[in-house]
Amino acid sequence: MKKTWKWLLGVLLISTLMVAGLTTGCTTQKTDAKAADATETIMFTDSAGRIVEIPKNIERIAPVGSLGQQMLMSVAPEKMVGLCTKISDSQAKYLGNEYMSLPVFGQFYGTADLNMEALAAADPQVLIDIGEGKSTIVEDMDGIQEQLGIPVIFIKATMETTDDAFKTLGEVLDEEEKGNQLAEYCAGVYKTITDKMATIPEDKRVSFAYLQGDTGLYVIGKGSIHADNMDRLGNNLAVLENVTSKGTGDVISEEQLTQWNPEVIIFGPNSIYSTVSENSVFSTMAAIQNNRYYEVPSSPYNWMGMPPSVNRFMGIQWMANLLYPEVFKYDMYQVTKEYYDLFYDYDLSETEFKEMTKNAIK
């Protein structure tokens, strides 16, 4: 009996050691695999035709422009290590308070205040620029990459190609389900707008002007990136010789505005909107007299652009319904609720909708 007991004890001891060895071996293999995964890279061809070596598994990203910031926050906000522009208290309500504490690096284009040292200190694995792309895009992206030693990729995103941009982001960031969902939404909105506008003859399209500033004399000119979505919907009367690429728009005279006399006027946030009916110049215009003037919603971003990112897909539906309600028969609350859910993961109440659109829908 003693021998049998000792024999059983030996067998158990050996078995335990074997299991422990196997477990240790598996753990080591998993750790090694994870480490290998973290250092594994792939070659990515960006929209500028640049071939960039990037990590296969990306967990830390940073935008270099405000257009990209919006798109990245829609796809993978938890992977962002910093921002181009600070998130305000009012924006945080929709975007999340947790992102307010992220460092702000500035941006390469536009304000051109990109802080290279702060960007490097945040240690992103890849920098991402998204937008239409400048003529110098290759040199610009190469320059940032060489200076920081961090991979930089450019992804083209226009109204026509935003769906492709989201698909690409989904693939690069291992967020394919979300990327494809947002891509499908943008493609659907773009197709609906394009198809229905094709049924409206040019001579039946509404004339409008988009005005900004406390004088209402800063206009978004036809053909600019900031007017891209608007120009698809009506007759933008702001045909200017030299159109600025800045979101502030171009200054015009009162005489020019009265000469245009648009059917509809859309005012940007923080403009002359609230007192325009008392203004001696504006009060003589058809849009004001016919109560066809509106203030674009701006929570968390201006729906019409500024920056001209995915917020334009919300704005173009609002403006289409505004100008042609008989063609675009939208329930604007449901349209807005769907957009806020998809892009901000925010459950918008009808009360909130009515408050944000109180000057936008009459």
KOLLO-796201 format. One record per residue (C-alpha): residue in one letter; x, y, z. Coordinates in steps of 0.5 Angstrom, whole numbers, plus 500, padded with zeros to 3 digits. Each point is the difference from the previous one (the first is absolute). Example, Ala and Ser with C-alpha at 12.3 -4.5 7.8 and 13.67 -1.06 7.14 Angstrom:
REM residues 2
{residuo:A&east:525&north:491&up:516}
{residuo:S&east:502&north:507&up:498}
END
This chain:
REM residues 362
{residuo:M&east:500&north:500&up:500}
{residuo:K&east:506&north:505&up:502}
{residuo:K&east:503&north:498&up:493}
{residuo:T&east:494&north:502&up:496}
{residuo:W&east:498&north:506&up:504}
{residuo:K&east:508&north:502&up:498}
{residuo:W&east:499&north:498&up:493}
{residuo:L&east:493&north:504&up:499}
{residuo:L&east:503&north:506&up:504}
{residuo:G&east:506&north:500&up:495}
{residuo:V&east:495&north:500&up:494}
{residuo:L&east:496&north:506&up:502}
{residuo:L&east:507&north:504&up:501}
{residuo:I&east:502&north:498&up:493}
{residuo:S&east:494&north:502&up:497}
{residuo:T&east:499&north:507&up:504}
{residuo:L&east:507&north:502&up:498}
{residuo:M&east:498&north:498&up:493}
{residuo:V&east:494&north:504&up:500}
{residuo:A&east:504&north:506&up:503}
{residuo:G&east:505&north:499&up:494}
{residuo:L&east:495&north:500&up:495}
{residuo:T&east:496&north:506&up:503}
{residuo:T&east:507&north:504&up:501}
{residuo:G&east:501&north:498&up:493}
{residuo:C&east:494&north:503&up:497}
{residuo:T&east:500&north:506&up:504}
{residuo:T&east:507&north:501&up:497}
{residuo:Q&east:498&north:499&up:493}
{residuo:K&east:494&north:505&up:501}
{residuo:T&east:505&north:505&up:503}
{residuo:D&east:504&north:499&up:494}
{residuo:A&east:495&north:501&up:495}
{residuo:K&east:497&north:506&up:503}
{residuo:A&east:507&north:503&up:500}
{residuo:A&east:501&north:498&up:493}
{residuo:D&east:493&north:503&up:498}
{residuo:A&east:502&north:506&up:503}
{residuo:T&east:506&north:501&up:496}
{residuo:E&east:497&north:497&up:493}
{residuo:T&east:499&north:505&up:495}
{residuo:I&east:497&north:501&up:493}
{residuo:M&east:501&north:504&up:494}
{residuo:F&east:494&north:505&up:499}
{residuo:T&east:499&north:504&up:493}
{residuo:D&east:497&north:506&up:502}
{residuo:S&east:495&north:505&up:496}
{residuo:A&east:506&north:504&up:498}
{residuo:G&east:503&north:494&up:497}
{residuo:R&east:506&north:499&up:506}
{residuo:I&east:502&north:493&up:502}
{residuo:V&east:500&north:501&up:508}
{residuo:E&east:502&north:494&up:505}
{residuo:I&east:495&north:500&up:505}
{residuo:P&east:499&north:496&up:506}
{residuo:K&east:495&north:494&up:499}
{residuo:N&east:497&north:501&up:506}
{residuo:I&east:499&north:507&up:502}
{residuo:E&east:497&north:503&up:507}
{residuo:R&east:503&north:507&up:500}
{residuo:I&east:498&north:505&up:495}
{residuo:A&east:500&north:507&up:499}
{residuo:P&east:497&north:505&up:495}
{residuo:V&east:504&north:506&up:496}
{residuo:G&east:494&north:503&up:498}
{residuo:S&east:493&north:502&up:503}
{residuo:L&east:496&north:496&up:494}
{residuo:G&east:504&north:494&up:502}
{residuo:Q&east:498&north:501&up:507}
{residuo:Q&east:493&north:499&up:499}
{residuo:M&east:500&north:494&up:496}
{residuo:L&east:505&north:497&up:505}
{residuo:M&east:496&north:501&up:506}
{residuo:S&east:494&north:497&up:496}
{residuo:V&east:504&north:494&up:499}
{residuo:A&east:505&north:499&up:505}
{residuo:P&east:500&north:505&up:506}
{residuo:E&east:503&north:496&up:505}
{residuo:K&east:506&north:499&up:496}
{residuo:M&east:501&north:508&up:499}
{residuo:V&east:506&north:502&up:504}
{residuo:G&east:499&north:508&up:499}
{residuo:L&east:496&north:505&up:496}
{residuo:C&east:501&north:505&up:495}
{residuo:T&east:495&north:505&up:503}
{residuo:K&east:497&north:500&up:507}
{residuo:I&east:493&north:497&up:502}
{residuo:S&east:496&north:505&up:503}
{residuo:D&east:495&north:499&up:506}
{residuo:S&east:494&north:500&up:495}
{residuo:Q&east:504&north:495&up:495}
{residuo:A&east:501&north:495&up:506}
{residuo:K&east:493&north:499&up:501}
{residuo:Y&east:500&north:497&up:493}
{residuo:L&east:507&north:497&up:500}
{residuo:G&east:501&north:498&up:507}
{residuo:N&east:504&north:504&up:506}
{residuo:E&east:505&north:495&up:500}
{residuo:Y&east:503&north:503&up:493}
{residuo:M&east:501&north:507&up:503}
{residuo:S&east:506&north:498&up:504}
{residuo:L&east:504&north:498&up:494}
{residuo:P&east:506&north:504&up:498}
{residuo:V&east:499&north:505&up:494}
{residuo:F&east:505&north:500&up:495}
{residuo:G&east:497&north:505&up:495}
{residuo:Q&east:500&north:499&up:492}
{residuo:F&east:504&north:500&up:494}
{residuo:Y&east:496&north:503&up:495}
{residuo:G&east:495&north:506&up:502}
{residuo:T&east:502&north:503&up:506}
{residuo:A&east:507&north:497&up:499}
{residuo:D&east:502&north:499&up:507}
{residuo:L&east:502&north:493&up:501}
{residuo:N&east:504&north:499&up:506}
{residuo:M&east:505&north:495&up:498}
{residuo:E&east:503&north:499&up:507}
{residuo:A&east:494&north:498&up:503}
{residuo:L&east:498&north:496&up:495}
{residuo:A&east:506&north:496&up:500}
{residuo:A&east:499&north:499&up:508}
{residuo:A&east:493&north:497&up:499}
{residuo:D&east:504&north:494&up:497}
{residuo:P&east:494&north:499&up:494}
{residuo:Q&east:502&north:494&up:496}
{residuo:V&east:497&north:503&up:494}
{residuo:L&east:498&north:507&up:498}
{residuo:I&east:494&north:501&up:495}
{residuo:D&east:498&north:506&up:496}
{residuo:I&east:493&north:499&up:496}
{residuo:G&east:497&north:505&up:495}
{residuo:E&east:500&north:502&up:493}
{residuo:G&east:508&north:501&up:500}
{residuo:K&east:504&north:506&up:498}
{residuo:S&east:505&north:500&up:494}
{residuo:T&east:506&north:499&up:505}
{residuo:I&east:497&north:495&up:503}
{residuo:V&east:505&north:495&up:499}
{residuo:E&east:506&north:504&up:502}
{residuo:D&east:496&north:503&up:506}
{residuo:M&east:498&north:493&up:503}
{residuo:D&east:508&north:497&up:498}
{residuo:G&east:502&north:506&up:504}
{residuo:I&east:496&north:499&up:506}
{residuo:Q&east:502&north:493&up:500}
{residuo:E&east:508&north:501&up:499}
{residuo:Q&east:500&north:505&up:506}
{residuo:L&east:496&north:496&up:505}
{residuo:G&east:502&north:493&up:498}
{residuo:I&east:493&north:498&up:500}
{residuo:P&east:496&north:497&up:494}
{residuo:V&east:495&north:505&up:497}
{residuo:I&east:494&north:498&up:495}
{residuo:F&east:496&north:504&up:496}
{residuo:I&east:493&north:498&up:499}
{residuo:K&east:495&north:504&up:495}
{residuo:A&east:493&north:502&up:502}
{residuo:T&east:496&north:504&up:496}
{residuo:M&east:492&north:500&up:500}
{residuo:E&east:501&north:494&up:494}
{residuo:T&east:505&north:496&up:504}
{residuo:T&east:499&north:501&up:507}
{residuo:D&east:497&north:493&up:500}
{residuo:D&east:506&north:497&up:497}
{residuo:A&east:504&north:504&up:505}
{residuo:F&east:496&north:497&up:506}
{residuo:K&east:501&north:493&up:497}
{residuo:T&east:508&north:501&up:500}
{residuo:L&east:500&north:502&up:507}
{residuo:G&east:496&north:494&up:502}
{residuo:E&east:505&north:496&up:497}
{residuo:V&east:506&north:504&up:502}
{residuo:L&east:498&north:500&up:508}
{residuo:D&east:497&north:493&up:500}
{residuo:E&east:493&north:503&up:501}
{residuo:E&east:497&north:498&up:493}
{residuo:E&east:493&north:499&up:503}
{residuo:K&east:499&north:507&up:502}
{residuo:G&east:504&north:503&up:494}
{residuo:N&east:495&north:496&up:495}
{residuo:Q&east:494&north:502&up:504}
{residuo:L&east:502&north:508&up:500}
{residuo:A&east:502&north:498&up:492}
{residuo:E&east:493&north:498&up:499}
{residuo:Y&east:497&north:505&up:503}
{residuo:C&east:504&north:506&up:496}
{residuo:A&east:499&north:496&up:493}
{residuo:G&east:493&north:500&up:502}
{residuo:V&east:499&north:507&up:501}
{residuo:Y&east:504&north:502&up:494}
{residuo:K&east:496&north:496&up:495}
{residuo:T&east:494&north:502&up:503}
{residuo:I&east:501&north:507&up:499}
{residuo:T&east:504&north:500&up:494}
{residuo:D&east:494&north:496&up:497}
{residuo:K&east:494&north:504&up:502}
{residuo:M&east:504&north:507&up:498}
{residuo:A&east:500&north:497&up:493}
{residuo:T&east:493&north:500&up:500}
{residuo:I&east:500&north:508&up:501}
{residuo:P&east:501&north:504&up:494}
{residuo:E&east:506&north:505&up:501}
{residuo:D&east:494&north:506&up:499}
{residuo:K&east:496&north:497&up:506}
{residuo:R&east:506&north:500&up:505}
{residuo:V&east:500&north:505&up:505}
{residuo:S&east:505&north:506&up:501}
{residuo:F&east:503&north:501&up:506}
{residuo:A&east:506&north:503&up:504}
{residuo:Y&east:504&north:497&up:506}
{residuo:L&east:502&north:506&up:504}
{residuo:Q&east:504&north:501&up:507}
{residuo:G&east:503&north:505&up:505}
{residuo:D&east:496&north:505&up:504}
{residuo:T&east:499&north:504&up:494}
{residuo:G&east:498&north:494&up:495}
{residuo:L&east:504&north:503&up:495}
{residuo:Y&east:505&north:494&up:500}
{residuo:V&east:498&north:495&up:494}
{residuo:I&east:502&north:493&up:499}
{residuo:G&east:501&north:500&up:492}
{residuo:K&east:498&north:495&up:495}
{residuo:G&east:505&north:495&up:498}
{residuo:S&east:504&north:500&up:507}
{residuo:I&east:501&north:494&up:504}
{residuo:H&east:495&north:503&up:505}
{residuo:A&east:495&north:501&up:495}
{residuo:D&east:500&north:493&up:497}
{residuo:N&east:494&north:497&up:503}
{residuo:M&east:496&north:507&up:499}
{residuo:D&east:502&north:500&up:493}
{residuo:R&east:497&north:493&up:499}
{residuo:L&east:493&north:503&up:502}
{residuo:G&east:499&north:507&up:497}
{residuo:N&east:502&north:506&up:497}
{residuo:N&east:505&north:503&up:504}
{residuo:L&east:500&north:507&up:498}
{residuo:A&east:507&north:501&up:503}
{residuo:V&east:504&north:500&up:494}
{residuo:L&east:507&north:503&up:501}
{residuo:E&east:506&north:501&up:496}
{residuo:N&east:505&north:498&up:506}
{residuo:V&east:497&north:495&up:505}
{residuo:T&east:503&north:499&up:506}
{residuo:S&east:502&north:493&up:503}
{residuo:K&east:498&north:503&up:507}
{residuo:G&east:494&north:498&up:504}
{residuo:T&east:499&north:507&up:502}
{residuo:G&east:498&north:502&up:493}
{residuo:D&east:501&north:506&up:495}
{residuo:V&east:498&north:507&up:502}
{residuo:I&east:494&north:503&up:496}
{residuo:S&east:497&north:507&up:499}
{residuo:E&east:493&north:501&up:502}
{residuo:E&east:499&north:503&up:493}
{residuo:Q&east:502&north:493&up:497}
{residuo:L&east:495&north:496&up:505}
{residuo:T&east:494&north:504&up:498}
{residuo:Q&east:502&north:499&up:493}
{residuo:W&east:500&north:493&up:501}
{residuo:N&east:493&north:500&up:504}
{residuo:P&east:500&north:492&up:502}
{residuo:E&east:494&north:497&up:501}
{residuo:V&east:503&north:496&up:506}
{residuo:I&east:505&north:502&up:504}
{residuo:I&east:504&north:496&up:505}
{residuo:F&east:504&north:503&up:506}
{residuo:G&east:506&north:497&up:503}
{residuo:P&east:500&north:499&up:508}
{residuo:N&east:501&north:506&up:504}
{residuo:S&east:498&north:505&up:494}
{residuo:I&east:495&north:506&up:499}
{residuo:Y&east:494&north:495&up:500}
{residuo:S&east:497&north:502&up:506}
{residuo:T&east:499&north:507&up:498}
{residuo:V&east:500&north:500&up:493}
{residuo:S&east:493&north:502&up:499}
{residuo:E&east:501&north:506&up:503}
{residuo:N&east:506&north:502&up:495}
{residuo:S&east:499&north:505&up:495}
{residuo:V&east:503&north:497&up:495}
{residuo:F&east:498&north:492&up:501}
{residuo:S&east:493&north:502&up:502}
{residuo:T&east:499&north:502&up:492}
{residuo:M&east:502&north:493&up:498}
{residuo:A&east:495&north:495&up:497}
{residuo:A&east:503&north:495&up:505}
{residuo:I&east:499&north:504&up:506}
{residuo:Q&east:493&north:502&up:498}
{residuo:N&east:498&north:493&up:498}
{residuo:N&east:502&north:498&up:507}
{residuo:R&east:505&north:495&up:496}
{residuo:Y&east:506&north:501&up:504}
{residuo:Y&east:503&north:495&up:505}
{residuo:E&east:506&north:499&up:504}
{residuo:V&east:504&north:493&up:499}
{residuo:P&east:500&north:496&up:506}
{residuo:S&east:507&north:499&up:503}
{residuo:S&east:500&north:495&up:506}
{residuo:P&east:505&north:496&up:500}
{residuo:Y&east:503&north:503&up:493}
{residuo:N&east:497&north:505&up:495}
{residuo:W&east:495&north:495&up:496}
{residuo:M&east:502&north:504&up:493}
{residuo:G&east:508&north:499&up:502}
{residuo:M&east:505&north:504&up:503}
{residuo:P&east:504&north:495&up:500}
{residuo:P&east:497&north:497&up:494}
{residuo:S&east:500&north:493&up:503}
{residuo:V&east:495&north:495&up:501}
{residuo:N&east:495&north:505&up:503}
{residuo:R&east:498&north:502&up:493}
{residuo:F&east:496&north:494&up:499}
{residuo:M&east:496&north:502&up:505}
{residuo:G&east:500&north:507&up:497}
{residuo:I&east:498&north:498&up:493}
{residuo:Q&east:494&north:496&up:502}
{residuo:W&east:497&north:506&up:505}
{residuo:M&east:502&north:505&up:494}
{residuo:A&east:496&north:496&up:495}
{residuo:N&east:494&north:499&up:504}
{residuo:L&east:500&north:508&up:501}
{residuo:L&east:501&north:501&up:493}
{residuo:Y&east:495&north:495&up:497}
{residuo:P&east:496&north:497&up:505}
{residuo:E&east:495&north:497&up:495}
{residuo:V&east:506&north:496&up:497}
{residuo:F&east:504&north:498&up:506}
{residuo:K&east:494&north:498&up:505}
{residuo:Y&east:505&north:499&up:506}
{residuo:D&east:497&north:499&up:507}
{residuo:M&east:506&north:505&up:502}
{residuo:Y&east:500&north:497&up:508}
{residuo:Q&east:501&north:493&up:497}
{residuo:V&east:505&north:502&up:495}
{residuo:T&east:504&north:504&up:506}
{residuo:K&east:499&north:494&up:505}
{residuo:E&east:503&north:495&up:495}
{residuo:Y&east:506&north:504&up:499}
{residuo:Y&east:502&north:502&up:507}
{residuo:D&east:499&north:493&up:502}
{residuo:L&east:505&north:497&up:494}
{residuo:F&east:505&north:506&up:500}
{residuo:Y&east:500&north:502&up:508}
{residuo:D&east:497&north:494&up:503}
{residuo:Y&east:495&north:505&up:503}
{residuo:D&east:493&north:499&up:501}
{residuo:L&east:497&north:506&up:498}
{residuo:S&east:493&north:502&up:504}
{residuo:E&east:494&north:504&up:496}
{residuo:T&east:501&north:505&up:505}
{residuo:E&east:507&north:501&up:498}
{residuo:F&east:499&north:500&up:493}
{residuo:K&east:495&north:505&up:500}
{residuo:E&east:505&north:505&up:504}
{residuo:M&east:505&north:499&up:496}
{residuo:T&east:496&north:501&up:494}
{residuo:K&east:496&north:506&up:502}
{residuo:N&east:502&north:505&up:495}
{residuo:A&east:502&north:495&up:495}
{residuo:I&east:493&north:497&up:499}
{residuo:K&east:494&north:504&up:499}
END
